[in-house]
Amino acid sequence: MTPDPTVLHPLPAHDRVVFLKPLVSSPKIVVGEYAYYDDPDGATGFEHHNVLYAYGPERLVIGKYCAIAAGTRFLMAGAEHPTMGVSTFPFTMFGGEWAKRTLDIVTGMPSRGDTVVGNDVWFGHRSTVMPGVRIGDGAIIAAGAVVTADVPPYTIVGGNPARLIRQRFDDVDIDRLLHAAWWDWPAELVTEHAHTIMAGIPADIARIATDHGLEAV
């Protein structure tokens, strides 16, 4: 049976695992179906403990079928401090006369934009994603990595700051996978071909997409 993406706890015996789409309520967080978070210390706190400084209009967008390990944190644009002058102290946040005299500085700061995570991305334990970063489909973020720059599709990165470890497939196969976009297939087709998705090669995925007329343009 295919898991129900609207159920908060897809594994009834394990409250540490939650599907994020039915969990989040903030309009600043958009999550695709089957993306999950695993945390033995309280997975349902993801919105408040793992998405930090979401004070501005910027959104966190997470694609489908993402696997997010415990302690992964997304730092949003509200974490930014002004750096154009002598001090980086955030006078404005304390209100009163400080806010009146400095609000124009904060509102005039450039934004790095939304933080966007593709589909089928795996985040290792305690990885950190900085504001405005874009992570491509099929990427792997190593445990403890601090992602400060965009990550191409099907790339493994690690370290602080995160650096390229290796590309998971060659360019031709990555192109095949992006066009096949298996995460957009009907859930029944994903279930039928789950073994191939997990253990097959890119050409297998491309063939299934072609056979069902599901290749992305």
Secondary structure, DSSP 8 states (H G I E B T S, - for coil): ----TT-S-SSTT-TTEEESTTT---TTEEE-TT-EEE-TTTGGGHHHHTEE---SS--EEE-TT-EE-TT-EEE-GGG----SSS----GGGG-HHHHHHHHHHHHTS-----EEE-SS-EE-TT-EE-TT-EE-TT-EE-TT-EE-S-B-TTEEEETTTTEEEEESS-HHHHHHHHHH-GGGS-HHHHHHTHHHHHHS-HHHHHHHHHHTT----
